[in-house]
Amino acid sequence: MVPFSQLHTPAGHLCGEAASALQKEIRRGHEQEALYWATELDLAGFGGYVWKRLRIIASEDVGLADTSAAVTIRVLNDNWIEMRKADKDDPLNAAIFLVHAVILLARAPKSRIVDHALMVMYEGDRPTVDVPDYALDKHTARGRKMGRGHDHFFDVAAQLENETKLPDPYAAAGRIARSRDGKL
């Protein structure tokens, strides 16, 4: 069996090179070129592979710069799959979702933070980190042994960083319930 990378697209490109070009063009925001490579692979019968790459690109190359990109790409992929099943006679009806995804990713702001974090945390030298004291709360055996209960949890363990301040009609009720019966 010939490996995917050695198969050819309709225009004669090696599939491995076409896939690499697709990702590099999306990274650079070259929309038309990215569309060419995505459709070239799809026309070769590798639309599923294109979607695999697009889902990876949404996290690897866009990531935190557009936090909705991965979800949007997943929904477009689901739509593509559904439309292909429902309308087998007209593949262009499904192709609209692939084109949408490629354009969205090419135009999206980019960040490699997620990919860099992946490399550091899975492939780099990982230092051993101690469990922070605030994590030893009523939910851990060590925290319970230390006598840490509801007050420690609410006063220390449940503290938020980067909290978005939203109206919270339940915060006061939570304090009342906690003081009344110690549960929550």
Secondary structure per residue as TSV (DSSP state, phi and psi in degrees):
chain	resnum	aa	ss	phi	psi
A	1	M	-	360.0	134.3
A	2	V	-	-78.9	129.9
A	3	P	-	-64.9	151.3
A	4	F	G	-49.4	-44.9
A	5	S	G	-61.1	-21.5
A	6	Q	G	-100.4	-2.7
A	7	L	S	-77.0	165.7
A	8	H	B	-118.0	149.3
A	9	T	-	-85.0	171.7
A	10	P	T	-55.9	-31.7
A	11	A	T	-88.5	3.7
A	12	G	S	93.2	7.0
A	13	H	-	-77.9	145.9
A	14	L	B	-68.0	135.4
A	15	C	H	-61.2	-37.7
A	16	G	H	-61.4	-40.0
A	17	E	H	-71.7	-38.5
A	18	A	H	-63.7	-40.8
A	19	A	H	-64.9	-41.5
A	20	S	H	-64.3	-42.9
A	21	A	H	-62.7	-40.0
A	22	L	H	-54.7	-51.3
A	23	Q	H	-67.1	-40.7
A	24	K	H	-66.4	-36.2
A	25	E	H	-71.1	-37.6
A	26	I	H	-64.4	-43.7
A	27	R	H	-56.1	-38.3
A	28	R	H	-87.5	-3.7
A	29	G	T	75.8	21.5
A	30	H	-	-86.2	86.2
A	31	E	H	-59.6	-52.7
A	32	Q	H	-65.3	-40.0
A	33	E	H	-65.7	-41.6
A	34	A	H	-62.0	-40.9
A	35	L	H	-62.5	-39.4
A	36	Y	H	-58.9	-50.1
A	37	W	H	-67.9	-39.3
A	38	A	H	-63.7	-45.7
A	39	T	H	-72.6	-32.4
A	40	E	H	-61.3	-44.3
A	41	L	H	-68.6	-39.2
A	42	D	H	-64.8	-44.2
A	43	L	H	-63.5	-25.3
A	44	A	T	-79.7	-3.4
A	45	G	T	95.5	13.0
A	46	F	-	-112.7	37.0
A	47	G	H	-59.2	-39.5
A	48	G	H	-60.6	-38.0
A	49	Y	H	-66.7	-40.0
A	50	V	H	-58.0	-44.3
A	51	W	H	-64.5	-37.1
A	52	K	H	-58.3	-46.6
A	53	R	H	-64.4	-42.3
A	54	L	H	-63.4	-38.9
A	55	R	H	-64.6	-38.5
A	56	I	H	-68.3	-45.5
A	57	I	H	-57.8	-39.2
A	58	A	I	-58.5	-32.3
A	59	S	I	-95.1	-41.8
A	60	E	I	-72.2	-41.3
A	61	D	I	-109.4	-24.0
A	62	V	I	-102.3	-56.7
A	63	G	G	50.3	-124.7
A	64	L	G	-72.7	-13.0
A	65	A	G	-69.1	-25.9
A	66	D	S	-144.8	93.1
A	67	T	T	-68.0	-11.7
A	68	S	T	-96.1	-5.9
A	69	A	H	-60.6	-46.3
A	70	A	H	-62.5	-40.0
A	71	V	H	-68.1	-42.9
A	72	T	H	-63.0	-43.2
A	73	I	H	-62.7	-40.0
A	74	R	H	-62.9	-43.3
A	75	V	H	-64.3	-43.4
A	76	L	H	-62.6	-39.3
A	77	N	H	-62.6	-44.4
A	78	D	H	-60.7	-41.8
A	79	N	H	-62.9	-41.4
A	80	W	H	-60.1	-47.6
A	81	I	H	-60.9	-47.5
A	82	E	H	-62.1	-44.2
A	83	M	H	-68.4	-36.3
A	84	R	H	-62.9	-38.7
A	85	K	H	-69.8	-41.5
A	86	A	H	-76.7	-30.6
A	87	D	-	-132.3	66.8
A	88	K	T	-65.4	-23.1
A	89	D	T	-79.7	-17.5
A	90	D	-	-133.0	87.4
A	91	P	T	-64.2	-18.6
A	92	L	H	-66.2	-26.9
A	93	N	H	-62.3	-35.0
A	94	A	H	-81.9	-32.8
A	95	A	H	-60.9	-25.7
A	96	I	H	-57.0	-34.6
A	97	F	H	-72.7	-35.7
A	98	L	H	-67.3	-45.2
A	99	V	H	-60.4	-44.6
A	100	H	H	-56.3	-46.8
A	101	A	H	-63.6	-43.4
A	102	V	H	-64.7	-45.1
A	103	I	H	-62.3	-44.3
A	104	L	H	-58.2	-46.8
A	105	L	H	-70.0	-37.0
A	106	A	H	-64.9	-37.3
A	107	R	H	-84.5	-15.6
A	108	A	S	-66.6	149.2
A	109	P	-	-64.7	152.9
A	110	K	-	-117.6	148.5
A	111	S	-	-154.3	133.2
A	112	R	-	-99.4	12.3
A	113	I	H	-55.0	-46.4
A	114	V	H	-62.2	-45.4
A	115	D	H	-65.5	-40.5
A	116	H	H	-64.7	-41.2
A	117	A	H	-63.3	-39.9
A	118	L	H	-57.6	-48.3
A	119	M	H	-63.1	-44.1
A	120	V	H	-65.0	-46.8
A	121	M	H	-79.0	-23.7
A	122	Y	H	-108.5	-24.0
A	123	E	H	-121.4	-15.6
A	124	G	S	-87.6	-179.4
A	125	D	-	-77.0	114.4
A	126	R	-	-96.8	118.2
A	127	P	-	-73.8	152.8
A	128	T	-	-79.5	132.9
A	129	V	-	-115.1	134.8
A	130	D	-	-76.8	149.6
A	131	V	-	-66.3	126.2
A	132	P	-	-67.6	149.0
A	133	D	G	-56.3	-39.9
A	134	Y	G	-66.4	-16.7
A	135	A	G	-81.6	-14.0
A	136	L	-	-87.0	86.2
A	137	D	S	-123.7	-164.0
A	138	K	T	-63.3	-12.1
A	139	H	T	-90.9	-3.3
A	140	T	S	-120.3	150.7
A	141	A	H	-60.8	-42.5
A	142	R	H	-65.1	-39.1
A	143	G	H	-65.6	-43.1
A	144	R	H	-63.2	-39.9
A	145	K	H	-62.3	-30.6
A	146	M	T	-80.7	-2.0
A	147	G	T	80.5	19.4
A	148	R	-	-83.9	122.1
A	149	G	-	-119.9	-143.8
A	150	H	H	-63.6	-42.7
A	151	D	H	-60.8	-45.9
A	152	H	H	-61.0	-42.2
A	153	F	I	-59.3	-51.9
A	154	F	I	-72.4	-33.9
A	155	D	I	-84.0	-27.8
A	156	V	I	-122.9	-59.4
A	157	A	I	-69.7	-29.9
A	158	A	T	-91.6	8.5
A	159	Q	-	-65.2	140.9
A	160	L	-	-108.2	143.4
A	161	E	S	-107.2	152.6
A	162	N	S	55.7	34.1
A	163	E	-	-68.8	134.3
A	164	T	-	-86.1	122.7
A	165	K	-	-79.0	111.5
A	166	L	-	-124.1	151.2
A	167	P	-	-59.2	127.9
A	168	D	-	-124.8	91.4
A	169	P	T	-68.7	-10.5
A	170	Y	T	-96.7	-12.6
A	171	A	H	-60.7	-48.5
A	172	A	H	-64.8	-41.4
A	173	A	H	-62.1	-37.3
A	174	G	H	-63.9	-39.3
A	175	R	H	-67.7	-39.7
A	176	I	H	-64.1	-46.8
A	177	A	H	-63.5	-39.5
A	178	R	H	-65.1	-43.7
A	179	S	H	-72.2	-28.5
A	180	R	H	-76.5	-49.8
A	181	D	H	-128.0	2.7
A	182	G	S	71.7	9.2
A	183	K	-	-111.7	152.7
A	184	L	-	174.8	360.0
